[in-house]
Amino acid sequence: MTTLNVERYSVTSVVTNATGTGTSFSTVFTKPSDVSGADLLVLQAFLTGPFSVLAFNLELSTNNGVTFTVDTAWNAYTTPVASFQIAENVLYRLNCTSFTGGTKVSVNATVTIPGTAGATGPTGATGPAGPTGPTGPGGGATGPTGPTGATGASGATGPAGATGPIGPTGPTGTVGVTAKPLAIFAPGLGTASQVLFRGPLGIAMNFPINASLSQASCSTGAAAPATFTFSINSVAFATCVFTGTTPAWTQVAAQAFAASDILEVDGQTVADTTLADVCLTFVGNG
């Protein structure tokens, strides 16, 4: 790693023709010990092009250049000449953090002895006080407060309004119906022309159009659309088709069952190879 000495009475280039941010155009430098105590670093930036932003971090290393940390920041655009207190025999470098508008920049460095403040001069004598101006005339006298007016009498309470007529009675609501579910479960994979259910329901029941109350599920989806058919006394009236794991019900009209009517649920002629654990919850009402 190349290192420059920055000394009194000499000017050293520590950044040469930088064209962007970073440290690739910077040279590491140090201020060696001397008897003069010249520990004030003076930096001067030479800008080329219409800069709008130019900033550096003065960084130092305490481990012989292995890593560097920020010591102070320098706005070289607004303050092209600036000075900073530095330590002897410590490695320093300039890291460009902002470079906008210009084409290149170079930075020279030197060191000098910090100046000492001179003694405070004596305080001058207090000048004489000017004359006090005359007091202006007072304003007119405040007029008296007028008397409080009398409280007016309360008005009479008006008569109560007439009671309005009773509104008409609303229409009678529909009588609620009780849902009657019939859950049919076929464990595992299905078989060809499988009969999942056949028998009388034992109660009168009505299955609404579109099987709007019914649900279906499976543990593994169908490889191809798989159809289950619902029949009353051997006449089909509804289907449930699984596409993957998604069921779709079809029932074009409501279907009423007497207690003795036979409900039959059948799988398709060729069983699907993956559809498993099918549950068909067919829901009717009274």
KEFITOR-227911 format. One record per residue (C-alpha): x, y, z. Coordinates in steps of 0.05 Angstrom, whole numbers, plus 5000, padded with zeros to 4 digits. Layout:
BEGIN
XYZ...
END
This chain:
BEGIN
500050005000503050674978503251195034505051935029507852385083504253055091509053575121509554315136512054765079510354235026504154094985502153364971496853114922492352624960486852564907488752574833483652694778477852334812471952224765467051914813465751684884470151204924477451164943480550904877483451594861485951724933492751594964493551405037497551925076500252055145503152645184509752425215512152685283516153335285518053855336513754395305507154085326504154235257497853815266492754225228491253885160489454385105485754095044484454474979479954184924480954354850474354254813473454164738466454234709459754494736459354124802452954164842454853664897461853434919463253124987468752715020469652335084476452405118477651695143483051425190485850725204488350475271490449795245495649985191490650055135486749415144480349805156478450545156473150915196470151605185473652155223469952765194465952975133467953525084463353895035468454054982463354404937461354944986468054965023473654794974479054985025478154695095482554495155482053915203485853715266489553055255493952585296501252425282503351755253496151545236494051325167488751765133485251765066479652155030473451765008469052124957461752014978458152484930460252694859454953054817455553524757463053594747468153194708474053114756477053364821483953354853485653504925492253774953494253735026499154085073499854165148500854775191501154975264494355165294494255895313493256125385488056625406490557305427488957625494482157935502482458685497479659145551472259315553470760015528467360525571459760545571456961135532452361645565444861505567440661945523435262395552428462105569422962355523416762695552410762265573405162305522398162535542393362015570387261765531380161985545376461735606372861055604365361145599360660825651357860135640350660155618345059815660343159085648336559015612330658655644329357915628323457815582317457385602317356655582312556485526306656015537307555265523304055065459298854495458300953775446300253535374295253005354297452275354298852015284295051415256297650705266301450455205299249835166301449145189307248875149306648225108307447565143314347265135315546585104315645985149322745745161324745045138329444555171335444325132335943555127342943325108344642635081352242515084355041955040362441765049366441295003373241155033379441064991379341014915372740884879371040284836367740224768360040324770360440394846353740464883355040944941347840934968341140614951334840624994328640995018329741625060324141455109321742175112318842655062324143135036325043654982331843774948332144504923334144704852341644734837342844314900343844994933344644715003349244134986356744054996362243564973369543434987375342944974382242815002385642734934383043064870380742724806385642604749379842754701372843024713369142494755361542484758356842224813349442154794343342224840336841854820329841804847326641124833332141004779330941684745337042154748335642864773342343144797349943054789356243254826362543304783369643344814374743724773381043624812378743754884373244244863366043974863360544264819353144094830347944084775340344024788335744364739329444314783327344194855326043464870321043234922321742554957316242164992318541745051318341115008321841384946328641064930334741514928340741214891347741514885352441204833359641314811361641334739362640714696370240774695373040974764377941564767385041344783386541864837380042124866379641874939375641945003369542264971364242555016357542784986353043165034346343224998342043715036334443775030329044125070321944005095
END
